[in-house]
Amino acid sequence: MKTLKDAKVGQSVTVAKLHGEGAVKRRIMDMGITKGTEILVRKVAPLGDPMELNVRGYELSLRKADAEMIELA
């Protein structure tokens, strides 16, 4: 299973499924990350956390722990 955490800088990926429970999953969905959404990985911080993403036309910073819950197609 490939997750968003494994995506490389400059790579464009598509969300296949969201993992996680309750409030955590809801928060990810509220950020606009849902099944079928295309995400562009813009950059990753020097120490690897957080990642800067382009989602639905806006910039989003996401922790690696949250990125692990996003399965890619």
CHARMM-style PDB file with segment names, atoms N, HN, CA, C and O in Angstrom:
ATOM      1  N   MET     1       0.841  -1.187   0.000  1.00  0.00      PROA
ATOM      2  CA  MET     1       0.000   0.000   0.000  1.00  0.00      PROA
ATOM      3  C   MET     1       0.883   1.247   0.000  1.00  0.00      PROA
ATOM      4  O   MET     1       1.701   1.436   0.901  1.00  0.00      PROA
ATOM      5  N   LYS     2       0.716   2.083  -1.001  1.00  0.00      PROA
ATOM      6  HN  LYS     2       0.052   1.930  -1.733  1.00  0.00      PROA
ATOM      7  CA  LYS     2       1.495   3.314  -1.096  1.00  0.00      PROA
ATOM      8  C   LYS     2       0.687   4.457  -0.476  1.00  0.00      PROA
ATOM      9  O   LYS     2      -0.494   4.628  -0.777  1.00  0.00      PROA
ATOM     10  N   THR     3       1.335   5.230   0.386  1.00  0.00      PROA
ATOM     11  HN  THR     3       2.295   5.091   0.631  1.00  0.00      PROA
ATOM     12  CA  THR     3       0.657   6.347   1.032  1.00  0.00      PROA
ATOM     13  C   THR     3       1.256   7.673   0.581  1.00  0.00      PROA
ATOM     14  O   THR     3       2.288   7.700  -0.091  1.00  0.00      PROA
ATOM     15  N   LEU     4       0.614   8.759   0.948  1.00  0.00      PROA
ATOM     16  HN  LEU     4      -0.224   8.737   1.494  1.00  0.00      PROA
ATOM     17  CA  LEU     4       1.085  10.094   0.586  1.00  0.00      PROA
ATOM     18  C   LEU     4       2.465  10.369   1.174  1.00  0.00      PROA
ATOM     19  O   LEU     4       3.239  11.142   0.610  1.00  0.00      PROA
ATOM     20  N   LYS     5       2.771   9.746   2.290  1.00  0.00      PROA
ATOM     21  HN  LYS     5       2.142   9.117   2.748  1.00  0.00      PROA
ATOM     22  CA  LYS     5       4.079   9.910   2.931  1.00  0.00      PROA
ATOM     23  C   LYS     5       5.205   9.455   2.003  1.00  0.00      PROA
ATOM     24  O   LYS     5       6.312   9.990   2.067  1.00  0.00      PROA
ATOM     25  N   ASP     6       4.932   8.468   1.138  1.00  0.00      PROA
ATOM     26  HN  ASP     6       4.033   8.033   1.086  1.00  0.00      PROA
ATOM     27  CA  ASP     6       5.938   7.905   0.233  1.00  0.00      PROA
ATOM     28  C   ASP     6       6.118   8.709  -1.052  1.00  0.00      PROA
ATOM     29  O   ASP     6       7.061   8.459  -1.803  1.00  0.00      PROA
ATOM     30  N   ALA     7       5.235   9.665  -1.317  1.00  0.00      PROA
ATOM     31  HN  ALA     7       4.469   9.868  -0.707  1.00  0.00      PROA
ATOM     32  CA  ALA     7       5.296  10.445  -2.561  1.00  0.00      PROA
ATOM     33  C   ALA     7       6.518  11.362  -2.559  1.00  0.00      PROA
ATOM     34  O   ALA     7       6.913  11.887  -1.518  1.00  0.00      PROA
ATOM     35  N   LYS     8       7.101  11.542  -3.720  1.00  0.00      PROA
ATOM     36  HN  LYS     8       6.780  11.115  -4.566  1.00  0.00      PROA
ATOM     37  CA  LYS     8       8.300  12.366  -3.875  1.00  0.00      PROA
ATOM     38  C   LYS     8       7.931  13.800  -4.275  1.00  0.00      PROA
ATOM     39  O   LYS     8       6.837  14.050  -4.780  1.00  0.00      PROA
ATOM     40  N   VAL     9       8.850  14.730  -4.046  1.00  0.00      PROA
ATOM     41  HN  VAL     9       9.739  14.528  -3.636  1.00  0.00      PROA
ATOM     42  CA  VAL     9       8.654  16.128  -4.408  1.00  0.00      PROA
ATOM     43  C   VAL     9       8.464  16.248  -5.920  1.00  0.00      PROA
ATOM     44  O   VAL     9       9.217  15.657  -6.694  1.00  0.00      PROA
ATOM     45  N   GLY    10       7.452  17.016  -6.335  1.00  0.00      PROA
ATOM     46  HN  GLY    10       6.841  17.496  -5.706  1.00  0.00      PROA
ATOM     47  CA  GLY    10       7.162  17.205  -7.740  1.00  0.00      PROA
ATOM     48  C   GLY    10       6.203  16.175  -8.312  1.00  0.00      PROA
ATOM     49  O   GLY    10       5.747  16.315  -9.447  1.00  0.00      PROA
ATOM     50  N   GLN    11       5.895  15.152  -7.545  1.00  0.00      PROA
ATOM     51  HN  GLN    11       6.265  15.039  -6.623  1.00  0.00      PROA
ATOM     52  CA  GLN    11       5.015  14.080  -8.002  1.00  0.00      PROA
ATOM     53  C   GLN    11       3.551  14.471  -7.799  1.00  0.00      PROA
ATOM     54  O   GLN    11       3.191  15.057  -6.778  1.00  0.00      PROA
ATOM     55  N   SER    12       2.720  14.140  -8.778  1.00  0.00      PROA
ATOM     56  HN  SER    12       3.012  13.664  -9.607  1.00  0.00      PROA
ATOM     57  CA  SER    12       1.283  14.364  -8.693  1.00  0.00      PROA
ATOM     58  C   SER    12       0.618  13.008  -8.470  1.00  0.00      PROA
ATOM     59  O   SER    12       0.839  12.067  -9.231  1.00  0.00      PROA
ATOM     60  N   VAL    13      -0.200  12.916  -7.417  1.00  0.00      PROA
ATOM     61  HN  VAL    13      -0.380  13.681  -6.798  1.00  0.00      PROA
ATOM     62  CA  VAL    13      -0.810  11.639  -7.042  1.00  0.00      PROA
ATOM     63  C   VAL    13      -2.323  11.791  -6.867  1.00  0.00      PROA
ATOM     64  O   VAL    13      -2.833  12.905  -6.748  1.00  0.00      PROA
ATOM     65  N   THR    14      -3.029  10.665  -6.852  1.00  0.00      PROA
ATOM     66  HN  THR    14      -2.614   9.760  -6.949  1.00  0.00      PROA
ATOM     67  CA  THR    14      -4.479  10.653  -6.673  1.00  0.00      PROA
ATOM     68  C   THR    14      -4.830   9.836  -5.440  1.00  0.00      PROA
ATOM     69  O   THR    14      -4.284   8.753  -5.226  1.00  0.00      PROA
ATOM     70  N   VAL    15      -5.743  10.360  -4.629  1.00  0.00      PROA
ATOM     71  HN  VAL    15      -6.186  11.239  -4.803  1.00  0.00      PROA
ATOM     72  CA  VAL    15      -6.165   9.688  -3.399  1.00  0.00      PROA
ATOM     73  C   VAL    15      -7.087   8.524  -3.739  1.00  0.00      PROA
ATOM     74  O   VAL    15      -8.051   8.685  -4.489  1.00  0.00      PROA
ATOM     75  N   ALA    16      -6.786   7.340  -3.180  1.00  0.00      PROA
ATOM     76  HN  ALA    16      -6.003   7.209  -2.572  1.00  0.00      PROA
ATOM     77  CA  ALA    16      -7.609   6.153  -3.397  1.00  0.00      PROA
ATOM     78  C   ALA    16      -8.521   5.903  -2.199  1.00  0.00      PROA
ATOM     79  O   ALA    16      -9.678   5.514  -2.359  1.00  0.00      PROA
ATOM     80  N   LYS    17      -7.984   6.130  -0.988  1.00  0.00      PROA
ATOM     81  HN  LYS    17      -7.044   6.446  -0.858  1.00  0.00      PROA
ATOM     82  CA  LYS    17      -8.747   5.821   0.220  1.00  0.00      PROA
ATOM     83  C   LYS    17      -8.168   6.562   1.410  1.00  0.00      PROA
ATOM     84  O   LYS    17      -6.966   6.822   1.464  1.00  0.00      PROA
ATOM     85  N   LEU    18      -9.026   6.901   2.365  1.00  0.00      PROA
ATOM     86  HN  LEU    18     -10.002   6.689   2.321  1.00  0.00      PROA
ATOM     87  CA  LEU    18      -8.582   7.516   3.614  1.00  0.00      PROA
ATOM     88  C   LEU    18      -8.697   6.500   4.737  1.00  0.00      PROA
ATOM     89  O   LEU    18      -9.712   5.815   4.870  1.00  0.00      PROA
ATOM     90  N   HSD    19      -7.653   6.409   5.539  1.00  0.00      PROA
ATOM     91  HN  HSD    19      -6.829   6.965   5.431  1.00  0.00      PROA
ATOM     92  CA  HSD    19      -7.670   5.546   6.716  1.00  0.00      PROA
ATOM     93  C   HSD    19      -7.817   6.451   7.931  1.00  0.00      PROA
ATOM     94  O   HSD    19      -7.833   7.675   7.796  1.00  0.00      PROA
ATOM     95  N   GLY    20      -7.921   5.872   9.089  1.00  0.00      PROA
ATOM     96  HN  GLY    20      -7.908   4.878   9.198  1.00  0.00      PROA
ATOM     97  CA  GLY    20      -8.061   6.680  10.303  1.00  0.00      PROA
ATOM     98  C   GLY    20      -9.479   6.614  10.834  1.00  0.00      PROA
ATOM     99  O   GLY    20     -10.382   6.088  10.183  1.00  0.00      PROA
ATOM    100  N   GLU    21      -9.657   7.154  12.018  1.00  0.00      PROA
ATOM    101  HN  GLU    21      -8.923   7.582  12.547  1.00  0.00      PROA
ATOM    102  CA  GLU    21     -10.934   7.062  12.710  1.00  0.00      PROA
ATOM    103  C   GLU    21     -11.463   8.444  13.073  1.00  0.00      PROA
ATOM    104  O   GLU    21     -10.692   9.374  13.306  1.00  0.00      PROA
ATOM    105  N   GLY    22     -12.762   8.566  13.117  1.00  0.00      PROA
ATOM    106  HN  GLY    22     -13.389   7.810  12.927  1.00  0.00      PROA
ATOM    107  CA  GLY    22     -13.469   9.718  13.668  1.00  0.00      PROA
ATOM    108  C   GLY    22     -12.939  11.086  13.322  1.00  0.00      PROA
ATOM    109  O   GLY    22     -12.908  11.478  12.156  1.00  0.00      PROA
ATOM    110  N   ALA    23     -12.518  11.819  14.351  1.00  0.00      PROA
ATOM    111  HN  ALA    23     -12.543  11.501  15.299  1.00  0.00      PROA
ATOM    112  CA  ALA    23     -12.123  13.221  14.215  1.00  0.00      PROA
ATOM    113  C   ALA    23     -10.922  13.414  13.290  1.00  0.00      PROA
ATOM    114  O   ALA    23     -10.859  14.399  12.555  1.00  0.00      PROA
ATOM    115  N   VAL    24      -9.981  12.489  13.323  1.00  0.00      PROA
ATOM    116  HN  VAL    24     -10.033  11.689  13.920  1.00  0.00      PROA
ATOM    117  CA  VAL    24      -8.777  12.604  12.475  1.00  0.00      PROA
ATOM    118  C   VAL    24      -9.169  12.505  11.006  1.00  0.00      PROA
ATOM    119  O   VAL    24      -8.744  13.326  10.194  1.00  0.00      PROA
ATOM    120  N   LYS    25      -9.969  11.516  10.664  1.00  0.00      PROA
ATOM    121  HN  LYS    25     -10.315  10.848  11.323  1.00  0.00      PROA
ATOM    122  CA  LYS    25     -10.420  11.333   9.282  1.00  0.00      PROA
ATOM    123  C   LYS    25     -11.261  12.527   8.839  1.00  0.00      PROA
ATOM    124  O   LYS    25     -11.122  13.000   7.711  1.00  0.00      PROA
ATOM    125  N   ARG    26     -12.119  13.007   9.708  1.00  0.00      PROA
ATOM    126  HN  ARG    26     -12.232  12.623  10.624  1.00  0.00      PROA
ATOM    127  CA  ARG    26     -12.981  14.157   9.414  1.00  0.00      PROA
ATOM    128  C   ARG    26     -12.136  15.408   9.123  1.00  0.00      PROA
ATOM    129  O   ARG    26     -12.441  16.169   8.205  1.00  0.00      PROA
ATOM    130  N   ARG    27     -11.068  15.614   9.916  1.00  0.00      PROA
ATOM    131  HN  ARG    27     -10.820  14.996  10.662  1.00  0.00      PROA
ATOM    132  CA  ARG    27     -10.192  16.770   9.734  1.00  0.00      PROA
ATOM    133  C   ARG    27      -9.497  16.718   8.374  1.00  0.00      PROA
ATOM    134  O   ARG    27      -9.382  17.739   7.696  1.00  0.00      PROA
ATOM    135  N   ILE    28      -9.035  15.530   7.976  1.00  0.00      PROA
ATOM    136  HN  ILE    28      -9.129  14.701   8.527  1.00  0.00      PROA
ATOM    137  CA  ILE    28      -8.385  15.369   6.671  1.00  0.00      PROA
ATOM    138  C   ILE    28      -9.385  15.673   5.552  1.00  0.00      PROA
ATOM    139  O   ILE    28      -9.044  16.341   4.576  1.00  0.00      PROA
ATOM    140  N   MET    29     -10.611  15.184   5.694  1.00  0.00      PROA
ATOM    141  HN  MET    29     -10.888  14.641   6.486  1.00  0.00      PROA
ATOM    142  CA  MET    29     -11.641  15.443   4.687  1.00  0.00      PROA
ATOM    143  C   MET    29     -12.006  16.936   4.636  1.00  0.00      PROA
ATOM    144  O   MET    29     -12.267  17.476   3.561  1.00  0.00      PROA
ATOM    145  N   ASP    30     -12.023  17.587   5.782  1.00  0.00      PROA
ATOM    146  HN  ASP    30     -11.811  17.149   6.655  1.00  0.00      PROA
ATOM    147  CA  ASP    30     -12.319  19.024   5.836  1.00  0.00      PROA
ATOM    148  C   ASP    30     -11.258  19.856   5.127  1.00  0.00      PROA
ATOM    149  O   ASP    30     -11.539  20.967   4.679  1.00  0.00      PROA
ATOM    150  N   MET    31     -10.045  19.330   5.022  1.00  0.00      PROA
ATOM    151  HN  MET    31      -9.817  18.427   5.386  1.00  0.00      PROA
ATOM    152  CA  MET    31      -8.964  20.019   4.311  1.00  0.00      PROA
ATOM    153  C   MET    31      -9.114  19.875   2.798  1.00  0.00      PROA
ATOM    154  O   MET    31      -8.342  20.468   2.044  1.00  0.00      PROA
ATOM    155  N   GLY    32     -10.088  19.103   2.351  1.00  0.00      PROA
ATOM    156  HN  GLY    32     -10.714  18.621   2.963  1.00  0.00      PROA
ATOM    157  CA  GLY    32     -10.320  18.930   0.921  1.00  0.00      PROA
ATOM    158  C   GLY    32      -9.714  17.667   0.349  1.00  0.00      PROA
ATOM    159  O   GLY    32      -9.747  17.456  -0.863  1.00  0.00      PROA
ATOM    160  N   ILE    33      -9.161  16.827   1.205  1.00  0.00      PROA
ATOM    161  HN  ILE    33      -9.134  16.999   2.189  1.00  0.00      PROA
ATOM    162  CA  ILE    33      -8.557  15.582   0.741  1.00  0.00      PROA
ATOM    163  C   ILE    33      -9.595  14.472   0.844  1.00  0.00      PROA
ATOM    164  O   ILE    33      -9.869  13.954   1.927  1.00  0.00      PROA
ATOM    165  N   THR    34     -10.164  14.118  -0.300  1.00  0.00      PROA
ATOM    166  HN  THR    34      -9.942  14.539  -1.180  1.00  0.00      PROA
ATOM    167  CA  THR    34     -11.168  13.057  -0.367  1.00  0.00      PROA
ATOM    168  C   THR    34     -10.795  12.100  -1.496  1.00  0.00      PROA
ATOM    169  O   THR    34      -9.870  12.368  -2.262  1.00  0.00      PROA
ATOM    170  N   LYS    35     -11.513  10.988  -1.596  1.00  0.00      PROA
ATOM    171  HN  LYS    35     -12.264  10.770  -0.973  1.00  0.00      PROA
ATOM    172  CA  LYS    35     -11.241   9.994  -2.629  1.00  0.00      PROA
ATOM    173  C   LYS    35     -11.316  10.637  -4.015  1.00  0.00      PROA
ATOM    174  O   LYS    35     -12.272  11.346  -4.328  1.00  0.00      PROA
ATOM    175  N   GLY    36     -10.299  10.384  -4.841  1.00  0.00      PROA
ATOM    176  HN  GLY    36      -9.522   9.808  -4.587  1.00  0.00      PROA
ATOM    177  CA  GLY    36     -10.266  10.910  -6.199  1.00  0.00      PROA
ATOM    178  C   GLY    36      -9.595  12.267  -6.340  1.00  0.00      PROA
ATOM    179  O   GLY    36      -9.397  12.740  -7.459  1.00  0.00      PROA
ATOM    180  N   THR    37      -9.241  12.902  -5.227  1.00  0.00      PROA
ATOM    181  HN  THR    37      -9.402  12.518  -4.318  1.00  0.00      PROA
ATOM    182  CA  THR    37      -8.593  14.213  -5.264  1.00  0.00      PROA
ATOM    183  C   THR    37      -7.159  14.080  -5.764  1.00  0.00      PROA
ATOM    184  O   THR    37      -6.436  13.166  -5.367  1.00  0.00      PROA
ATOM    185  N   GLU    38      -6.756  14.996  -6.633  1.00  0.00      PROA
ATOM    186  HN  GLU    38      -7.343  15.739  -6.955  1.00  0.00      PROA
ATOM    187  CA  GLU    38      -5.380  15.006  -7.121  1.00  0.00      PROA
ATOM    188  C   GLU    38      -4.549  15.926  -6.229  1.00  0.00      PROA
ATOM    189  O   GLU    38      -4.967  17.038  -5.909  1.00  0.00      PROA
ATOM    190  N   ILE    39      -3.376  15.453  -5.834  1.00  0.00      PROA
ATOM    191  HN  ILE    39      -3.036  14.549  -6.093  1.00  0.00      PROA
ATOM    192  CA  ILE    39      -2.489  16.201  -4.935  1.00  0.00      PROA
ATOM    193  C   ILE    39      -1.114  16.308  -5.576  1.00  0.00      PROA
ATOM    194  O   ILE    39      -0.581  15.325  -6.089  1.00  0.00      PROA
ATOM    195  N   LEU    40      -0.542  17.512  -5.543  1.00  0.00      PROA
ATOM    196  HN  LEU    40      -0.975  18.311  -5.126  1.00  0.00      PROA
ATOM    197  CA  LEU    40       0.822  17.738  -6.026  1.00  0.00      PROA
ATOM    198  C   LEU    40       1.711  17.980  -4.809  1.00  0.00      PROA
ATOM    199  O   LEU    40       1.430  18.864  -3.999  1.00  0.00      PROA
ATOM    200  N   VAL    41       2.777  17.199  -4.681  1.00  0.00      PROA
ATOM    201  HN  VAL    41       3.004  16.481  -5.338  1.00  0.00      PROA
ATOM    202  CA  VAL    41       3.728  17.383  -3.582  1.00  0.00      PROA
ATOM    203  C   VAL    41       4.694  18.477  -4.000  1.00  0.00      PROA
ATOM    204  O   VAL    41       5.522  18.269  -4.887  1.00  0.00      PROA
ATOM    205  N   ARG    42       4.593  19.652  -3.364  1.00  0.00      PROA
ATOM    206  HN  ARG    42       3.919  19.820  -2.644  1.00  0.00      PROA
ATOM    207  CA  ARG    42       5.419  20.805  -3.742  1.00  0.00      PROA
ATOM    208  C   ARG    42       6.798  20.758  -3.092  1.00  0.00      PROA
ATOM    209  O   ARG    42       7.810  20.889  -3.781  1.00  0.00      PROA
ATOM    210  N   LYS    43       6.847  20.576  -1.787  1.00  0.00      PROA
ATOM    211  HN  LYS    43       6.025  20.470  -1.227  1.00  0.00      PROA
ATOM    212  CA  LYS    43       8.131  20.456  -1.104  1.00  0.00      PROA
ATOM    213  C   LYS    43       7.971  19.734   0.219  1.00  0.00      PROA
ATOM    214  O   LYS    43       6.867  19.560   0.735  1.00  0.00      PROA
ATOM    215  N   VAL    44       9.116  19.317   0.753  1.00  0.00      PROA
ATOM    216  HN  VAL    44      10.013  19.458   0.334  1.00  0.00      PROA
ATOM    217  CA  VAL    44       9.149  18.660   2.059  1.00  0.00      PROA
ATOM    218  C   VAL    44      10.157  19.420   2.906  1.00  0.00      PROA
ATOM    219  O   VAL    44      11.234  19.768   2.423  1.00  0.00      PROA
ATOM    220  N   ALA    45       9.819  19.679   4.165  1.00  0.00      PROA
ATOM    221  HN  ALA    45       8.944  19.396   4.557  1.00  0.00      PROA
ATOM    222  CA  ALA    45      10.706  20.415   5.065  1.00  0.00      PROA
ATOM    223  C   ALA    45      12.052  19.692   5.200  1.00  0.00      PROA
ATOM    224  O   ALA    45      12.126  18.481   4.991  1.00  0.00      PROA
ATOM    225  N   PRO    46      13.111  20.424   5.545  1.00  0.00      PROA
ATOM    226  CA  PRO    46      14.446  19.832   5.641  1.00  0.00      PROA
ATOM    227  C   PRO    46      14.531  18.596   6.538  1.00  0.00      PROA
ATOM    228  O   PRO    46      15.278  17.666   6.234  1.00  0.00      PROA
ATOM    229  N   LEU    47      13.789  18.576   7.617  1.00  0.00      PROA
ATOM    230  HN  LEU    47      13.183  19.331   7.863  1.00  0.00      PROA
ATOM    231  CA  LEU    47      13.814  17.409   8.506  1.00  0.00      PROA
ATOM    232  C   LEU    47      12.712  16.406   8.161  1.00  0.00      PROA
ATOM    233  O   LEU    47      12.490  15.443   8.896  1.00  0.00      PROA
ATOM    234  N   GLY    48      12.025  16.637   7.041  1.00  0.00      PROA
ATOM    235  HN  GLY    48      12.206  17.419   6.444  1.00  0.00      PROA
ATOM    236  CA  GLY    48      11.035  15.683   6.552  1.00  0.00      PROA
ATOM    237  C   GLY    48       9.609  15.905   7.018  1.00  0.00      PROA
ATOM    238  O   GLY    48       8.702  15.209   6.562  1.00  0.00      PROA
ATOM    239  N   ASP    49       9.386  16.859   7.915  1.00  0.00      PROA
ATOM    240  HN  ASP    49      10.123  17.424   8.285  1.00  0.00      PROA
ATOM    241  CA  ASP    49       8.041  17.070   8.432  1.00  0.00      PROA
ATOM    242  C   ASP    49       7.824  18.563   8.641  1.00  0.00      PROA
ATOM    243  O   ASP    49       8.642  19.160   9.341  1.00  0.00      PROA
ATOM    244  N   PRO    50       6.828  19.207   8.115  1.00  0.00      PROA
ATOM    245  CA  PRO    50       5.705  18.705   7.320  1.00  0.00      PROA
ATOM    246  C   PRO    50       5.981  18.711   5.820  1.00  0.00      PROA
ATOM    247  O   PRO    50       7.066  19.075   5.367  1.00  0.00      PROA
ATOM    248  N   MET    51       4.965  18.296   5.063  1.00  0.00      PROA
ATOM    249  HN  MET    51       4.083  18.001   5.431  1.00  0.00      PROA
ATOM    250  CA  MET    51       5.017  18.325   3.599  1.00  0.00      PROA
ATOM    251  C   MET    51       4.150  19.483   3.130  1.00  0.00      PROA
ATOM    252  O   MET    51       3.116  19.771   3.733  1.00  0.00      PROA
ATOM    253  N   GLU    52       4.564  20.147   2.062  1.00  0.00      PROA
ATOM    254  HN  GLU    52       5.404  19.913   1.573  1.00  0.00      PROA
ATOM    255  CA  GLU    52       3.727  21.199   1.479  1.00  0.00      PROA
ATOM    256  C   GLU    52       3.081  20.633   0.222  1.00  0.00      PROA
ATOM    257  O   GLU    52       3.762  20.146  -0.681  1.00  0.00      PROA
ATOM    258  N   LEU    53       1.750  20.707   0.181  1.00  0.00      PROA
ATOM    259  HN  LEU    53       1.197  21.102   0.915  1.00  0.00      PROA
ATOM    260  CA  LEU    53       0.977  20.108  -0.903  1.00  0.00      PROA
ATOM    261  C   LEU    53       0.140  21.153  -1.612  1.00  0.00      PROA
ATOM    262  O   LEU    53      -0.184  22.197  -1.047  1.00  0.00      PROA
ATOM    263  N   ASN    54      -0.207  20.861  -2.857  1.00  0.00      PROA
ATOM    264  HN  ASN    54       0.057  20.012  -3.317  1.00  0.00      PROA
ATOM    265  CA  ASN    54      -1.156  21.662  -3.628  1.00  0.00      PROA
ATOM    266  C   ASN    54      -2.407  20.809  -3.777  1.00  0.00      PROA
ATOM    267  O   ASN    54      -2.393  19.794  -4.474  1.00  0.00      PROA
ATOM    268  N   VAL    55      -3.501  21.224  -3.114  1.00  0.00      PROA
ATOM    269  HN  VAL    55      -3.513  22.048  -2.548  1.00  0.00      PROA
ATOM    270  CA  VAL    55      -4.750  20.466  -3.123  1.00  0.00      PROA
ATOM    271  C   VAL    55      -5.885  21.390  -3.547  1.00  0.00      PROA
ATOM    272  O   VAL    55      -6.123  22.418  -2.913  1.00  0.00      PROA
ATOM    273  N   ARG    56      -6.584  21.026  -4.616  1.00  0.00      PROA
ATOM    274  HN  ARG    56      -6.391  20.191  -5.131  1.00  0.00      PROA
ATOM    275  CA  ARG    56      -7.744  21.810  -5.079  1.00  0.00      PROA
ATOM    276  C   ARG    56      -7.442  23.300  -5.231  1.00  0.00      PROA
ATOM    277  O   ARG    56      -8.288  24.145  -4.940  1.00  0.00      PROA
ATOM    278  N   GLY    57      -6.232  23.612  -5.688  1.00  0.00      PROA
ATOM    279  HN  GLY    57      -5.545  22.925  -5.925  1.00  0.00      PROA
ATOM    280  CA  GLY    57      -5.873  24.999  -5.969  1.00  0.00      PROA
ATOM    281  C   GLY    57      -5.365  25.804  -4.785  1.00  0.00      PROA
ATOM    282  O   GLY    57      -5.188  27.016  -4.913  1.00  0.00      PROA
ATOM    283  N   TYR    58      -5.124  25.184  -3.645  1.00  0.00      PROA
ATOM    284  HN  TYR    58      -5.267  24.200  -3.541  1.00  0.00      PROA
ATOM    285  CA  TYR    58      -4.551  25.918  -2.519  1.00  0.00      PROA
ATOM    286  C   TYR    58      -3.396  25.148  -1.896  1.00  0.00      PROA
ATOM    287  O   TYR    58      -3.250  23.942  -2.098  1.00  0.00      PROA
ATOM    288  N   GLU    59      -2.578  25.873  -1.134  1.00  0.00      PROA
ATOM    289  HN  GLU    59      -2.697  26.852  -0.970  1.00  0.00      PROA
ATOM    290  CA  GLU    59      -1.404  25.281  -0.487  1.00  0.00      PROA
ATOM    291  C   GLU    59      -1.809  24.703   0.864  1.00  0.00      PROA
ATOM    292  O   GLU    59      -2.586  25.311   1.599  1.00  0.00      PROA
ATOM    293  N   LEU    60      -1.283  23.536   1.183  1.00  0.00      PROA
ATOM    294  HN  LEU    60      -0.651  23.042   0.585  1.00  0.00      PROA
ATOM    295  CA  LEU    60      -1.606  22.866   2.435  1.00  0.00      PROA
ATOM    296  C   LEU    60      -0.344  22.234   3.013  1.00  0.00      PROA
ATOM    297  O   LEU    60       0.397  21.552   2.306  1.00  0.00      PROA
ATOM    298  N   SER    61      -0.109  22.462   4.289  1.00  0.00      PROA
ATOM    299  HN  SER    61      -0.711  23.016   4.864  1.00  0.00      PROA
ATOM    300  CA  SER    61       0.990  21.785   4.983  1.00  0.00      PROA
ATOM    301  C   SER    61       0.389  20.648   5.788  1.00  0.00      PROA
ATOM    302  O   SER    61      -0.587  20.832   6.516  1.00  0.00      PROA
ATOM    303  N   LEU    62       0.986  19.468   5.649  1.00  0.00      PROA
ATOM    304  HN  LEU    62       1.778  19.318   5.058  1.00  0.00      PROA
ATOM    305  CA  LEU    62       0.441  18.273   6.290  1.00  0.00      PROA
ATOM    306  C   LEU    62       1.560  17.498   6.971  1.00  0.00      PROA
ATOM    307  O   LEU    62       2.621  17.288   6.384  1.00  0.00      PROA
ATOM    308  N   ARG    63       1.326  17.075   8.203  1.00  0.00      PROA
ATOM    309  HN  ARG    63       0.464  17.246   8.681  1.00  0.00      PROA
ATOM    310  CA  ARG    63       2.320  16.272   8.922  1.00  0.00      PROA
ATOM    311  C   ARG    63       2.426  14.880   8.306  1.00  0.00      PROA
ATOM    312  O   ARG    63       1.469  14.373   7.721  1.00  0.00      PROA
ATOM    313  N   LYS    64       3.593  14.276   8.443  1.00  0.00      PROA
ATOM    314  HN  LYS    64       4.371  14.688   8.917  1.00  0.00      PROA
ATOM    315  CA  LYS    64       3.819  12.936   7.894  1.00  0.00      PROA
ATOM    316  C   LYS    64       2.882  11.916   8.540  1.00  0.00      PROA
ATOM    317  O   LYS    64       2.450  10.971   7.881  1.00  0.00      PROA
ATOM    318  N   ALA    65       2.564  12.101   9.832  1.00  0.00      PROA
ATOM    319  HN  ALA    65       2.915  12.869  10.367  1.00  0.00      PROA
ATOM    320  CA  ALA    65       1.651  11.176  10.522  1.00  0.00      PROA
ATOM    321  C   ALA    65       0.276  11.172   9.864  1.00  0.00      PROA
ATOM    322  O   ALA    65      -0.366  10.127   9.758  1.00  0.00      PROA
ATOM    323  N   ASP    66      -0.177  12.353   9.421  1.00  0.00      PROA
ATOM    324  HN  ASP    66       0.344  13.203   9.508  1.00  0.00      PROA
ATOM    325  CA  ASP    66      -1.466  12.435   8.727  1.00  0.00      PROA
ATOM    326  C   ASP    66      -1.345  11.913   7.299  1.00  0.00      PROA
ATOM    327  O   ASP    66      -2.276  11.294   6.781  1.00  0.00      PROA
ATOM    328  N   ALA    67      -0.196  12.161   6.658  1.00  0.00      PROA
ATOM    329  HN  ALA    67       0.559  12.664   7.078  1.00  0.00      PROA
ATOM    330  CA  ALA    67       0.021  11.716   5.284  1.00  0.00      PROA
ATOM    331  C   ALA    67       0.018  10.185   5.187  1.00  0.00      PROA
ATOM    332  O   ALA    67      -0.320   9.629   4.142  1.00  0.00      PROA
ATOM    333  N   GLU    68       0.395   9.506   6.278  1.00  0.00      PROA
ATOM    334  HN  GLU    68       0.670   9.958   7.127  1.00  0.00      PROA
ATOM    335  CA  GLU    68       0.400   8.041   6.304  1.00  0.00      PROA
ATOM    336  C   GLU    68      -1.008   7.467   6.197  1.00  0.00      PROA
ATOM    337  O   GLU    68      -1.173   6.319   5.784  1.00  0.00      PROA
ATOM    338  N   MET    69      -2.022   8.242   6.559  1.00  0.00      PROA
ATOM    339  HN  MET    69      -1.888   9.175   6.894  1.00  0.00      PROA
ATOM    340  CA  MET    69      -3.409   7.771   6.528  1.00  0.00      PROA
ATOM    341  C   MET    69      -4.070   7.927   5.163  1.00  0.00      PROA
ATOM    342  O   MET    69      -5.220   7.530   4.981  1.00  0.00      PROA
ATOM    343  N   ILE    70      -3.345   8.507   4.197  1.00  0.00      PROA
ATOM    344  HN  ILE    70      -2.410   8.831   4.345  1.00  0.00      PROA
ATOM    345  CA  ILE    70      -3.895   8.761   2.881  1.00  0.00      PROA
ATOM    346  C   ILE    70      -3.291   7.764   1.890  1.00  0.00      PROA
ATOM    347  O   ILE    70      -2.115   7.862   1.538  1.00  0.00      PROA
ATOM    348  N   GLU    71      -4.104   6.810   1.448  1.00  0.00      PROA
ATOM    349  HN  GLU    71      -5.059   6.731   1.734  1.00  0.00      PROA
ATOM    350  CA  GLU    71      -3.662   5.771   0.507  1.00  0.00      PROA
ATOM    351  C   GLU    71      -3.795   6.298  -0.912  1.00  0.00      PROA
ATOM    352  O   GLU    71      -4.781   6.952  -1.251  1.00  0.00      PROA
ATOM    353  N   LEU    72      -2.799   6.011  -1.737  1.00  0.00      PROA
ATOM    354  HN  LEU    72      -1.998   5.479  -1.462  1.00  0.00      PROA
ATOM    355  CA  LEU    72      -2.771   6.497  -3.116  1.00  0.00      PROA
ATOM    356  C   LEU    72      -3.178   5.422  -4.104  1.00  0.00      PROA
ATOM    357  O   LEU    72      -3.021   4.227  -3.856  1.00  0.00      PROA
ATOM    358  N   ALA    73      -3.711   5.883  -5.244  1.00  0.00      PROA
ATOM    359  HN  ALA    73      -3.839   6.854  -5.446  1.00  0.00      PROA
ATOM    360  CA  ALA    73      -4.124   4.954  -6.318  1.00  0.00      PROA
ATOM    361  C   ALA    73      -2.910   4.503  -7.096  1.00  0.00      PROA
ATOM    362  OT1 ALA    73      -3.036   3.722  -8.040  1.00  0.00      PROA
TER     363      ALA     73
END
